[in-house]
Amino acid sequence: MSVRRVMGIETEFGISNPRDSQANPMLLSSQVVNAYANKLMPNRIKRMRWDYDVESPLRDARGYDMSRAEADPSQLTDDDYGLANLVLFNGARFYVDHAHPEYSSPEVTNPWDAALWDSAGDRIIERSARYASTLTGELITVYKNNTDGKGVSYGTHENYQVDRAVPFSDLVKFLTPFFVTRCLFSGAGRVGLGQEGIEPGFQISQRADFFEAEVGLETTLRRPIINTRDEPHADPDLFRRLHVIIGDANMSQRATYLKMGTTAIVLSMIEAGFLKIDFELYDAVTSMHLVSHDIDLVTKQRLRDGNEMSALEIQKHYQRSAADYLVHIGNQDPMTSDVVANWGRVLHALETDKMSLANEVDWITKLSVMNGYRNRDQMLWSDPRLAAIDIQYADLRPEKGLGRVLQQKGKLELLFSEEEIERAINEPPVDTRAYFRGKCMEKFETEVAAASWDSLIFDIGEHTTLKRVTLPDAVGGTKAMTESLIAQSRDASQLLAAIAPAHGVA
C-alpha cells in the first residue's frame, strides 16, 4: 500500500483564435486534433472511432443508473458525435470534447509517471495547435487552464483505481476535507472571485467557485466535490475508478506529482482502514470557496461539531497520518517516502514563508508574477491587464506563455528533461495495458478500427467481421507480456491468431 496504483489525468484545454473572437471553438478543436492525426498517421484513411459500446457514464456509485432522459446532454459521453478522435502511440486518447481539445493520458502506475505523461500531453497539444495554424493560416492558441474568465469552466480530471471493497461512503467521508483543502499546494491561481470573476481579487484555485454540491454524478452542472460516476474500465467486481473533478490544471510538474501522490497515499490509508478523522466540515461547498479565496491562509473552517480548523491544519492532519502510516507498514518504497516528505515540507513552507514556494506551487508562482506587475504599475486587482496575464500564464507556446517561459528560465522547477518528455510523447508506459494499446496503434494503425481504455477493435479485411480484444486488467498488456508478441506479428491478423482465445478475442 503506497502511492503506487493505476491512475491517469484527463485535461480539457482552453482554445481560441485571438484574431477572431467569434471563431467556433468546436471547429478550432477539430482542426487541432485532425492536424495532429495528419502528422502522426498520414496513411490512415478511415476515421478513428472510440469504442463507446463499453462505456456506462450514467452508472452511479450509490447503486443506481441515471436515466438518459433525466441526464444533461453533457453527461452522455458515450454518444458518438463524429468528432475528431485519436488513440496515440503513447497510449493516450486525444479528441474533441465538445468545445475543447482533450488529452487523456495513458494509464500509469505512479504519480511520477502521471506527471510525465501529463507534460507530454502539453507538448502534444501545443504542437497540434501549431500544425493547425500552419494548415489554416489562422492563429490557434491553446491554454492549460480551467476557466475563460467569463463564467465558463472546463475540467482537469484525475482517475484512480480503488479497491471495490471500500464502501463509497468511506471515500466521501475521508476524501471531502482533503479535497476541499488540497488546493493549498495544487491550485493554479486565478484573478477574480466568483464564477464570472466579477469581484476583484486573487484566489488559490481556478475551479473552486464552480462547485455547488458535495456529492453527485454531474461534471458540468451542479459540480460535486465527490463525483459518483461508477465506470471502472476494469473488473467491476474488484475495482472502482475514482473520478476526481475538483483539480486545477497545473503548469508546475512538481504540483502535479504532489497532487497525484498525496491523493494516492490517502486512498491507500482509506483502503487499509488506517485513516481516522474526528472532524467533518459543516458545509464543504462553502468551505471550498472560502479556502480558495484565502490567500493569507488564516480562515478557519466550521466543523459539524462546532469547532474550527484552518485548511493548513486539516492538511497537516492528513500528512501526519500518512507519515505514521509509512511507519506502520514499514514502507520500503522511495517514491512513497518522497511524496510524504515533500508534502510535509510544502505545508511547513506554506505556514512559515509561502512565497518561498514560487518555483513549484502554481498559485504562488502566479501571485508572485502578479505582485511584480501590481507594484511596478500600481495596478488594482480589477485591472484587466492582470486578467490577461492570468490567461498568458497558461498559454502553452514556449515563446509566449508565462508558465513555459518561467520553466525555461528555471523559475518554475522541472522534474523532467525535454528528452524524457519527448519519449513520453512517442512511447507508452511499459507497465500497464497502455503499452499494448499504443504499440498496436503504432504497428497496426490502419487495422485498428476503434479503441477504448479496455478494448481494441481490429478491422482485418472486408470479408471478416470486426474483432474486439478485451483488456479488463489495467496492469495487463504490459511490455513484458506483449512486446515479443507484437514484434513477431507482421499484421493484425497474425496478432489476433496468436492471442485468441486467451485474451478475449471476439
C-alpha positions as CSV (number, residue, x, y, z in Angstrom):
1,M,0.0,0.0,0.0
2,S,1.7,3.1,-1.2
3,V,1.4,5.9,-3.8
4,R,1.6,3.2,-6.5
5,R,-1.7,2.5,-8.1
6,V,-3.3,2.8,-11.6
7,M,-4.0,6.4,-12.3
8,G,-4.3,9.0,-15.1
9,I,-5.2,12.6,-15.9
10,E,-7.7,14.0,-18.4
11,T,-7.3,17.7,-19.4
12,E,-9.6,19.8,-21.4
13,F,-7.7,22.8,-22.8
14,G,-8.9,26.3,-23.5
15,I,-8.7,27.3,-27.1
16,S,-9.1,30.5,-29.1
17,N,-8.2,32.4,-32.2
18,P,-7.0,35.8,-30.9
19,R,-7.6,37.3,-34.3
20,D,-11.2,36.2,-34.4
21,S,-13.2,36.4,-31.2
22,Q,-16.2,34.8,-33.0
23,A,-14.3,31.6,-34.0
24,N,-16.1,28.4,-33.3
25,P,-14.2,26.5,-30.5
26,M,-15.6,23.2,-31.7
27,L,-14.2,23.8,-35.2
28,L,-10.9,25.0,-33.8
29,S,-10.6,21.9,-31.6
30,S,-11.4,19.6,-34.6
31,Q,-8.7,21.4,-36.6
32,V,-6.2,20.9,-33.8
33,V,-6.8,17.2,-33.3
34,N,-7.0,16.5,-37.1
35,A,-3.8,18.3,-37.7
36,Y,-2.0,16.0,-35.3
37,A,-3.7,13.0,-36.9
38,N,-2.3,14.0,-40.2
39,K,1.2,14.3,-38.8
40,L,1.1,11.1,-36.7
41,M,-0.9,8.8,-39.1
42,P,-0.6,10.2,-42.6
43,N,-1.6,6.8,-44.2
44,R,-4.8,6.4,-42.2
45,I,-7.9,6.9,-44.4
46,K,-10.8,5.8,-42.1
47,R,-11.8,7.9,-39.2
48,M,-10.6,6.6,-35.9
49,R,-13.5,5.7,-33.6
50,W,-13.8,5.4,-29.8
51,D,-15.4,2.2,-28.6
52,Y,-18.4,3.7,-26.8
53,D,-20.2,0.4,-26.5
54,V,-18.2,-0.5,-23.4
55,E,-18.9,2.8,-21.6
56,S,-21.5,3.5,-18.9
57,P,-21.4,7.2,-17.9
58,L,-24.7,7.2,-16.0
59,R,-23.9,4.4,-13.6
60,D,-23.8,5.9,-10.1
61,A,-21.6,4.5,-7.3
62,R,-24.5,4.9,-4.9
63,G,-26.2,1.9,-6.5
64,Y,-28.3,3.1,-9.5
65,D,-28.2,4.2,-13.1
66,M,-29.5,7.7,-14.0
67,S,-31.9,7.5,-16.9
68,R,-30.8,9.1,-20.2
69,A,-33.9,11.2,-20.2
70,E,-33.0,13.0,-17.0
71,A,-29.3,13.3,-17.7
72,D,-27.9,16.6,-19.0
73,P,-26.5,16.1,-22.6
74,S,-23.0,16.8,-21.3
75,Q,-23.2,13.6,-19.3
76,L,-23.9,11.4,-22.3
77,T,-20.2,10.9,-23.1
78,D,-21.0,7.6,-24.8
79,D,-22.7,9.4,-27.7
80,D,-20.6,9.4,-30.8
81,Y,-20.9,12.9,-32.4
82,G,-18.4,12.0,-35.2
83,L,-15.8,14.5,-33.8
84,A,-12.1,14.0,-34.2
85,N,-10.8,11.2,-32.0
86,L,-7.3,9.6,-31.8
87,V,-5.6,6.9,-29.9
88,L,-1.9,7.9,-29.8
89,F,1.2,5.8,-30.0
90,N,1.9,6.6,-26.3
91,G,-1.4,5.0,-25.3
92,A,-3.2,8.3,-24.7
93,R,-6.6,9.5,-26.1
94,F,-6.6,12.8,-27.9
95,Y,-10.0,14.0,-29.0
96,V,-12.6,16.8,-29.3
97,D,-14.8,17.1,-26.2
98,H,-17.5,19.4,-27.4
99,A,-15.8,22.9,-27.3
100,H,-12.3,21.7,-26.2
101,P,-9.4,19.6,-27.3
102,E,-8.9,17.0,-24.6
103,Y,-5.8,14.9,-23.8
104,S,-6.4,11.8,-21.6
105,S,-3.1,10.4,-20.5
106,P,-2.4,6.7,-20.7
107,E,-2.8,4.6,-17.6
108,V,0.3,4.7,-15.4
109,T,1.1,3.2,-12.0
110,N,2.6,6.1,-10.0
111,P,2.4,9.8,-9.6
112,W,5.8,10.4,-11.2
113,D,4.7,8.9,-14.5
114,A,1.4,10.6,-14.2
115,A,3.2,14.0,-14.2
116,L,5.5,12.9,-17.0
117,W,2.7,11.8,-19.4
118,D,0.7,14.8,-18.5
119,S,3.6,17.0,-19.5
120,A,3.8,15.0,-22.8
121,G,0.2,16.0,-23.3
122,D,1.0,19.7,-23.0
123,R,3.6,19.3,-25.8
124,I,1.2,17.3,-28.0
125,I,-1.5,20.0,-27.6
126,E,0.9,22.9,-28.3
127,R,2.4,21.2,-31.4
128,S,-1.1,20.3,-32.7
129,A,-2.2,23.9,-32.4
130,R,0.9,25.0,-34.3
131,Y,0.3,22.4,-37.1
132,A,-3.3,23.5,-37.3
133,S,-2.3,27.2,-37.5
134,T,0.0,26.4,-40.4
135,L,-2.6,24.5,-42.3
136,T,-5.4,27.0,-41.8
137,G,-3.5,30.3,-41.8
138,E,-5.1,31.2,-38.6
139,L,-3.6,31.8,-35.1
140,I,-4.9,28.9,-32.9
141,T,-3.8,29.2,-29.3
142,V,-4.3,26.6,-26.5
143,Y,-4.3,27.2,-22.8
144,K,-3.8,24.8,-19.9
145,N,-6.3,26.4,-17.5
146,N,-9.8,25.8,-16.2
147,T,-11.8,28.9,-17.0
148,D,-12.2,31.5,-19.7
149,G,-12.8,34.3,-17.1
150,K,-16.4,34.8,-18.4
151,G,-18.2,32.2,-16.2
152,V,-17.2,29.0,-18.2
153,S,-15.1,26.3,-16.5
154,Y,-13.6,23.2,-18.1
155,G,-12.0,20.3,-16.3
156,T,-8.8,18.6,-15.3
157,H,-10.0,15.3,-14.1
158,E,-7.9,12.7,-12.2
159,N,-8.6,9.0,-12.2
160,Y,-7.5,6.4,-9.5
161,Q,-8.2,2.7,-9.4
162,V,-9.6,1.9,-6.0
163,D,-10.5,-1.4,-4.2
164,R,-14.2,-2.1,-4.8
165,A,-14.5,-3.5,-1.2
166,V,-14.1,0.1,0.3
167,P,-17.6,1.5,1.0
168,F,-18.2,4.5,-1.1
169,S,-19.4,6.3,2.0
170,D,-15.9,6.0,3.4
171,L,-14.4,7.6,0.3
172,V,-16.9,10.5,0.7
173,K,-16.1,10.9,4.5
174,F,-12.4,10.8,4.3
175,L,-11.8,12.5,0.9
176,T,-14.0,15.5,1.3
177,P,-11.9,17.5,3.8
178,F,-8.8,16.5,1.9
179,F,-10.1,17.7,-1.5
180,V,-11.5,20.9,-0.1
181,T,-8.1,21.9,1.2
182,R,-5.7,20.2,-1.3
183,C,-5.6,23.4,-3.5
184,L,-3.2,24.9,-0.9
185,F,-0.4,23.2,-2.9
186,S,-2.2,22.2,-6.1
187,G,-4.2,25.3,-7.0
188,A,-3.3,27.1,-10.2
189,G,-4.4,30.6,-9.1
190,R,-6.9,32.9,-10.6
191,V,-7.7,36.6,-10.9
192,G,-11.2,37.4,-9.9
193,L,-13.7,35.9,-7.4
194,G,-17.0,34.2,-8.2
195,Q,-17.7,32.1,-11.3
196,E,-17.6,35.1,-13.6
197,G,-14.7,36.6,-11.8
198,I,-16.5,39.9,-11.3
199,E,-15.4,40.6,-7.8
200,P,-11.8,41.9,-7.7
201,G,-9.2,39.7,-6.0
202,F,-6.9,36.8,-6.4
203,Q,-7.7,33.2,-5.3
204,I,-5.9,29.9,-5.0
205,S,-8.0,27.7,-7.2
206,Q,-9.3,28.1,-10.7
207,R,-12.1,25.5,-10.2
208,A,-13.3,26.1,-6.6
209,D,-16.0,28.7,-7.3
210,F,-17.7,26.4,-9.9
211,F,-18.6,23.7,-7.3
212,E,-22.1,23.6,-5.9
213,A,-22.7,20.2,-4.4
214,E,-20.9,17.8,-2.1
215,V,-21.7,14.5,-3.9
216,G,-23.2,13.8,-7.3
217,L,-22.9,12.3,-10.8
218,E,-22.7,15.6,-12.8
219,T,-19.5,17.1,-14.1
220,T,-20.7,20.3,-15.7
221,L,-23.8,21.3,-13.8
222,R,-24.0,21.4,-10.0
223,R,-20.4,20.1,-10.0
224,P,-19.8,17.9,-6.9
225,I,-16.7,17.7,-4.8
226,I,-17.1,13.9,-4.8
227,N,-18.1,12.6,-8.2
228,T,-20.1,9.3,-8.2
229,R,-19.5,8.1,-11.7
230,D,-19.0,4.3,-11.5
231,E,-17.2,3.3,-14.7
232,P,-14.2,1.3,-13.6
233,H,-12.7,0.4,-17.0
234,A,-11.6,-2.8,-15.2
235,D,-13.1,-5.8,-13.5
236,P,-16.1,-4.1,-11.7
237,D,-16.2,-6.8,-9.0
238,L,-12.7,-5.9,-7.9
239,F,-12.3,-2.2,-8.7
240,R,-13.9,1.2,-9.0
241,R,-12.4,4.2,-10.7
242,L,-12.5,7.3,-8.5
243,H,-13.2,10.2,-11.0
244,V,-11.9,13.4,-9.4
245,I,-13.1,16.6,-11.0
246,I,-12.1,19.2,-8.4
247,G,-8.4,19.6,-9.5
248,D,-6.8,22.5,-11.4
249,A,-4.7,22.2,-14.5
250,N,-1.1,22.6,-13.3
251,M,1.8,24.1,-15.3
252,S,4.1,23.0,-12.4
253,Q,5.2,19.4,-12.8
254,R,6.0,19.3,-9.1
255,A,2.5,20.3,-8.3
256,T,1.1,17.6,-10.5
257,Y,3.4,15.0,-8.9
258,L,2.4,16.1,-5.4
259,K,-1.3,16.3,-6.2
260,M,-1.4,12.8,-7.6
261,G,0.9,11.3,-5.0
262,T,-0.9,12.7,-1.9
263,T,-4.2,11.6,-3.2
264,A,-2.9,8.1,-3.9
265,I,-1.5,7.7,-0.4
266,V,-4.7,9.0,1.2
267,L,-6.6,6.3,-0.8
268,S,-4.2,3.7,0.4
269,M,-4.9,4.7,4.0
270,I,-8.6,4.5,3.4
271,E,-8.3,1.1,1.8
272,A,-6.3,-0.1,4.8
273,G,-8.7,1.3,7.3
274,F,-5.9,3.3,8.8
275,L,-7.1,6.8,8.3
276,K,-9.0,8.3,11.2
277,I,-10.6,11.7,11.3
278,D,-12.8,13.1,14.1
279,F,-14.0,16.1,12.1
280,E,-16.4,16.8,9.3
281,L,-16.9,20.1,7.5
282,Y,-20.2,21.8,8.3
283,D,-20.6,23.0,4.7
284,A,-18.0,21.6,2.4
285,V,-19.0,23.6,-0.6
286,T,-18.8,26.9,1.3
287,S,-15.5,25.8,2.8
288,M,-14.1,25.1,-0.7
289,H,-14.9,28.6,-1.8
290,L,-13.5,30.1,1.4
291,V,-10.3,28.2,1.2
292,S,-9.7,29.3,-2.3
293,H,-10.3,32.9,-1.5
294,D,-8.0,32.9,1.5
295,I,-4.5,33.6,0.1
296,D,-3.3,34.5,3.5
297,L,-4.2,31.0,4.8
298,V,-5.8,32.2,8.0
299,T,-9.5,31.5,7.7
300,K,-10.9,28.8,10.0
301,Q,-13.4,26.3,8.5
302,R,-16.5,25.5,10.5
303,L,-16.9,21.8,11.5
304,R,-20.1,19.9,12.2
305,D,-19.1,19.6,15.9
306,G,-18.9,23.3,16.3
307,N,-15.1,23.5,16.3
308,E,-13.0,25.2,13.7
309,M,-9.9,24.2,11.7
310,S,-7.8,26.1,9.1
311,A,-7.1,24.5,5.7
312,L,-3.5,24.1,6.7
313,E,-4.4,22.3,10.0
314,I,-6.6,19.9,8.0
315,Q,-3.8,19.2,5.5
316,K,-1.3,18.7,8.3
317,H,-3.6,16.1,9.9
318,Y,-3.6,14.1,6.7
319,Q,0.2,14.5,6.2
320,R,0.9,13.4,9.8
321,S,-1.4,10.4,9.3
322,A,0.5,9.5,6.1
323,A,3.8,9.7,7.9
324,D,2.5,7.4,10.7
325,Y,1.1,5.1,8.1
326,L,4.5,4.6,6.4
327,V,6.0,3.7,9.8
328,H,3.1,1.3,10.4
329,I,3.6,-0.6,7.1
330,G,7.4,-0.5,7.2
331,N,7.4,1.4,3.9
332,Q,10.3,0.5,1.6
333,D,9.2,2.5,-1.4
334,P,11.4,5.6,-2.1
335,M,8.7,7.3,-4.2
336,T,6.1,7.0,-1.4
337,S,8.6,8.4,1.1
338,D,9.4,11.2,-1.2
339,V,5.8,12.2,-1.7
340,V,5.0,12.2,2.1
341,A,8.3,14.1,2.9
342,N,7.6,16.8,0.2
343,W,4.1,17.1,1.3
344,G,5.3,17.9,4.8
345,R,8.0,20.3,3.5
346,V,5.4,22.2,1.4
347,L,2.9,22.5,4.2
348,H,5.7,23.9,6.5
349,A,6.7,26.4,3.9
350,L,3.0,27.5,3.4
351,E,2.9,28.1,7.2
352,T,6.2,30.0,7.5
353,D,7.1,31.6,4.2
354,K,4.6,30.7,1.4
355,M,6.4,32.9,-1.2
356,S,9.4,30.6,-1.0
357,L,7.3,28.1,-3.0
358,A,7.1,30.4,-6.0
359,N,9.2,28.0,-8.1
360,E,6.9,25.0,-7.6
361,V,3.3,25.9,-6.5
362,D,1.4,27.4,-9.4
363,W,-0.8,29.8,-7.5
364,I,2.1,31.2,-5.5
365,T,4.2,31.5,-8.7
366,K,1.4,33.3,-10.4
367,L,0.8,35.5,-7.4
368,S,4.5,36.5,-7.3
369,V,4.3,37.5,-11.0
370,M,1.1,39.4,-10.5
371,N,2.5,41.3,-7.4
372,G,5.5,42.3,-9.5
373,Y,3.3,44.0,-12.1
374,R,1.0,45.4,-9.4
375,N,3.9,47.0,-7.5
376,R,5.5,48.3,-10.7
377,D,2.4,49.8,-12.3
378,Q,0.2,50.4,-9.2
379,M,-2.4,48.0,-10.5
380,L,-5.6,47.1,-8.6
381,W,-6.9,43.5,-8.8
382,S,-9.7,44.9,-11.0
383,D,-7.2,46.0,-13.7
384,P,-8.0,43.9,-16.9
385,R,-4.3,43.6,-17.6
386,L,-4.0,41.3,-14.7
387,A,-6.7,39.0,-16.1
388,A,-4.8,38.9,-19.4
389,I,-1.6,37.9,-17.5
390,D,-3.6,35.2,-15.8
391,I,-4.5,33.7,-19.2
392,Q,-1.0,34.2,-20.5
393,Y,0.4,32.1,-17.7
394,A,-1.5,29.1,-19.2
395,D,-0.5,29.8,-22.8
396,L,1.4,26.7,-24.0
397,R,3.5,28.4,-26.6
398,P,7.1,28.3,-25.3
399,E,7.9,31.8,-26.6
400,K,4.6,33.4,-25.3
401,G,3.3,31.5,-22.3
402,L,4.5,32.9,-18.9
403,G,4.4,29.4,-17.4
404,R,6.5,28.0,-20.2
405,V,9.0,31.0,-20.1
406,L,9.4,30.5,-16.3
407,Q,10.1,26.8,-16.8
408,Q,12.8,27.6,-19.4
409,K,14.4,30.2,-17.1
410,G,14.5,27.8,-14.2
411,K,11.9,29.8,-12.2
412,L,9.3,27.1,-12.3
413,E,11.1,23.9,-11.3
414,L,11.0,21.0,-13.8
415,L,11.1,17.3,-12.9
416,F,11.7,16.1,-16.4
417,S,14.2,16.8,-19.2
418,E,12.9,17.5,-22.7
419,E,14.3,14.2,-23.8
420,E,12.2,12.4,-21.2
421,I,9.1,14.3,-22.3
422,E,9.8,13.5,-25.9
423,R,10.0,9.8,-25.1
424,A,6.6,10.0,-23.3
425,I,5.2,11.8,-26.4
426,N,6.1,8.8,-28.6
427,E,6.2,5.8,-26.2
428,P,3.6,4.3,-23.9
429,P,4.2,3.4,-20.2
430,V,5.7,-0.1,-20.1
431,D,3.8,-1.4,-17.0
432,T,0.1,-1.0,-18.0
433,R,-2.2,-2.1,-20.8
434,A,-1.4,1.3,-22.4
435,Y,1.7,-0.4,-23.8
436,F,-0.3,-2.9,-25.8
437,R,-2.7,-0.2,-27.0
438,G,0.0,2.3,-28.0
439,K,2.2,-0.3,-29.8
440,C,-0.8,-1.8,-31.7
441,M,-1.7,1.7,-32.9
442,E,1.9,2.3,-34.0
443,K,2.3,-1.0,-35.8
444,F,-1.2,-1.7,-37.0
445,E,-2.6,1.8,-37.3
446,T,-4.7,1.2,-40.4
447,E,-6.2,-2.0,-38.9
448,V,-7.3,-0.6,-35.6
449,A,-10.9,0.5,-36.2
450,A,-11.7,1.6,-32.7
451,A,-10.4,1.6,-29.2
452,S,-11.3,2.3,-25.6
453,W,-9.5,2.0,-22.3
454,D,-10.3,-1.7,-22.0
455,S,-10.7,-2.8,-25.6
456,L,-9.2,-2.6,-29.1
457,I,-11.3,-3.4,-32.2
458,F,-9.5,-4.6,-35.3
459,D,-10.7,-4.5,-38.9
460,I,-8.6,-7.1,-40.7
461,G,-10.5,-7.2,-44.0
462,E,-13.8,-6.5,-45.7
463,H,-14.8,-10.2,-45.7
464,T,-14.1,-10.6,-41.9
465,T,-16.1,-9.3,-39.0
466,L,-14.6,-6.8,-36.7
467,K,-12.6,-8.4,-33.9
468,R,-12.5,-7.0,-30.4
469,V,-9.7,-7.7,-28.0
470,T,-10.7,-7.0,-24.4
471,L,-8.2,-5.7,-21.9
472,P,-10.0,-5.7,-18.5
473,D,-6.8,-5.7,-16.4
474,A,-5.2,-2.3,-16.3
475,V,-1.8,-3.8,-15.4
476,G,-2.1,-6.5,-18.2
477,G,-0.9,-6.0,-21.7
478,T,2.5,-4.7,-20.4
479,K,5.8,-4.6,-22.3
480,A,7.0,-7.7,-20.6
481,M,3.8,-9.6,-21.6
482,T,3.3,-8.4,-25.2
483,E,6.5,-6.9,-26.7
484,S,7.7,-10.0,-28.4
485,L,4.1,-10.9,-29.5
486,I,3.7,-7.6,-31.3
487,A,7.2,-7.7,-32.8
488,Q,6.6,-11.2,-34.2
489,S,3.2,-10.3,-35.8
490,R,3.5,-9.0,-39.4
491,D,-0.1,-7.7,-39.3
492,A,-3.1,-7.6,-37.0
493,S,-4.5,-11.0,-38.3
494,Q,-1.4,-12.7,-37.1
495,L,-1.5,-10.9,-33.8
496,L,-5.1,-12.0,-33.3
497,A,-4.4,-15.6,-34.2
498,A,-1.6,-15.6,-31.6
499,I,-3.6,-14.2,-28.7
500,A,-7.1,-15.8,-29.2
501,P,-8.8,-17.0,-27.2
502,A,-6.7,-16.3,-24.1
503,H,-7.1,-12.5,-24.5
504,G,-10.8,-12.4,-25.2
505,V,-10.9,-12.0,-28.9
506,A,-14.5,-11.9,-30.1
